[in-house]
């Protein structure tokens, strides 16, 4: 075998290995289904404000919703949604579905306590 043939065989083997690795990486997205990562608020946190901003990242999704209402992501899968908290214990549900109708659900629990607001005085 000549030097040229050895180099050609080595390059073909390298190209084949890269193709197999890339195909495996692409298949992982199909196998794992949709993924959700909630960045804020922190699970179990106590909030004094009435409004919070839910932020997170999703991958391999066709649709995503928060508490049953559809929201949208940017091209990188990042989402941000303003929410009104009820007094006390709140559970926020984020549900994502992929193109094969597989669903992933993530929950974050937040406790809302009233902030120190001045009380109206009766006259």
Beta strands, then each sheet from edge to edge (+ up, - down):
strand 1: 35-40
strand 2: 45-47
strand 3: 51-59
strand 4: 63-66
strand 5: 69-71
strand 6: 78-84
strand 7: 88-97
strand 8: 103-112
sheet 1: 1+ 3- 6+
sheet 2: 2+ 8+ 7- 4+ 5-
end
